[in-house]
Every structure is written in structure tokens, then in C-alpha cells.
């Protein structure tokens, strides 16, 4: 049995209102890796941060299509495992 929300979705797809994600396989792989790295979290950490830093993190997470907490966890994981690479800075900056 199809309920109203199911028929709405079907109608929307048939009208061409949905678009494919570019590089969907790469996006899926990245999200699966991030989920795997955070899924085994066994420790909670409470930290205080500047509001503007949190807002920037939320914006970047939105751009990546992941929750900001997952982004923070990923950044910290990369840092402690030596995989976080800082961008090269020019001597003028």
C-alpha cells in the first residue's frame, strides 16, 4: 500500500524534480569512511569553543553534507593520526 508521502515522492521523481549528485560514489565512500571512523566512538568530550568557530564548522559541514559533530571528530582523528595536512602558507601572510 502506498501512502500519500510515497506518492508525493514518486510524483516528484517522475516530474524530474530530483537531480543526481555529481560523483555520488565518491561522496558515498567519503561519508561511509567518516561514519566508520566515528561509529566506534566510545568516549564523549565536552569542549568550549568560540561561537564564530562553531558557525564556520557548521557551514563547512553543511557544504560536505555531514553533521558538524562528525566533521569535528574527523578533523581531530586526522590530527591525532598525523593525517591532517595544513595548507601551505606564503611567507607574505
Secondary structure per residue as TSV (DSSP state, phi and psi in degrees):
chain	resnum	aa	ss	phi	psi
A	1	X	-	360.0	133.9
A	2	X	-	-102.3	125.7
A	3	X	-	-91.7	176.5
A	4	X	H	-57.9	-41.9
A	5	X	H	-65.5	-35.3
A	6	X	H	-65.3	-44.6
A	7	X	H	-67.7	-34.6
A	8	X	H	-62.0	-42.8
A	9	X	H	-65.7	-46.1
A	10	X	H	-59.2	-45.9
A	11	X	H	-60.3	-42.2
A	12	X	H	-62.9	-43.6
A	13	X	H	-64.4	-45.4
A	14	X	H	-64.7	-27.8
A	15	X	T	-80.5	-4.0
A	16	X	T	77.6	23.6
A	17	X	-	-80.2	-7.6
A	18	X	-	-102.7	145.4
A	19	X	-	-124.8	152.1
A	20	X	-	-77.6	148.4
A	21	X	-	-82.9	126.8
A	22	X	T	-60.5	138.2
A	23	X	T	56.7	44.3
A	24	X	H	-56.8	-38.4
A	25	X	H	-64.8	-40.6
A	26	X	H	-67.0	-41.8
A	27	X	H	-62.6	-45.3
A	28	X	H	-60.4	-43.9
A	29	X	H	-62.9	-43.2
A	30	X	H	-63.4	-42.0
A	31	X	H	-68.5	-37.8
A	32	X	H	-65.8	-39.2
A	33	X	H	-64.9	-44.9
A	34	X	H	-62.1	-41.1
A	35	X	H	-64.3	-41.8
A	36	X	H	-63.9	-39.0
A	37	X	H	-70.8	-27.5
A	38	X	H	-102.3	-15.7
A	39	X	H	-66.3	-25.4
A	40	X	T	-95.9	15.9
A	41	X	-	-58.9	128.9
A	42	X	-	-126.8	16.1
A	43	X	-	-146.2	133.5
A	44	X	-	-98.0	145.5
A	45	X	-	-134.0	124.8
A	46	X	-	-105.6	125.8
A	47	X	-	-132.2	154.9
A	48	X	-	-102.7	134.6
A	49	X	-	-135.7	158.5
A	50	X	-	-65.5	139.6
A	51	X	H	-56.8	-41.8
A	52	X	H	-65.3	-32.9
A	53	X	H	-66.7	-41.4
A	54	X	H	-64.4	-40.9
A	55	X	H	-63.2	-40.3
A	56	X	H	-65.5	-41.8
A	57	X	H	-60.3	-43.8
A	58	X	H	-62.5	-40.0
A	59	X	H	-64.7	-46.2
A	60	X	H	-64.7	-39.0
A	61	X	H	-64.0	-40.6
A	62	X	H	-61.3	-41.5
A	63	X	H	-62.1	-34.6
A	64	X	H	-83.9	-15.2
A	65	X	T	78.4	29.6
A	66	X	S	-132.0	158.4
A	67	X	-	-63.7	147.2
A	68	X	H	-65.0	-30.5
A	69	X	H	-63.7	-36.7
A	70	X	H	-67.5	-38.0
A	71	X	H	-62.6	-45.8
A	72	X	H	-61.1	-45.0
A	73	X	H	-60.3	-43.1
A	74	X	H	-63.6	-43.9
A	75	X	H	-61.5	-46.7
A	76	X	H	-63.8	-40.8
A	77	X	H	-61.5	-46.0
A	78	X	H	-62.2	-38.0
A	79	X	H	-64.0	-50.3
A	80	X	H	-71.8	-20.5
A	81	X	T	-96.3	3.9
A	82	X	T	76.2	15.3
A	83	X	-	-99.0	-2.6
A	84	X	-	-82.7	119.5
A	85	X	-	-108.1	122.6
A	86	X	-	-79.3	144.6
A	87	X	-	-68.0	148.2
A	88	X	-	-68.6	135.9
A	89	X	-	-110.5	140.8
A	90	X	-	-75.7	157.4
A	91	X	T	-68.6	-19.9
A	92	X	T	-75.6	-20.9
A	93	X	-	-90.1	360.0
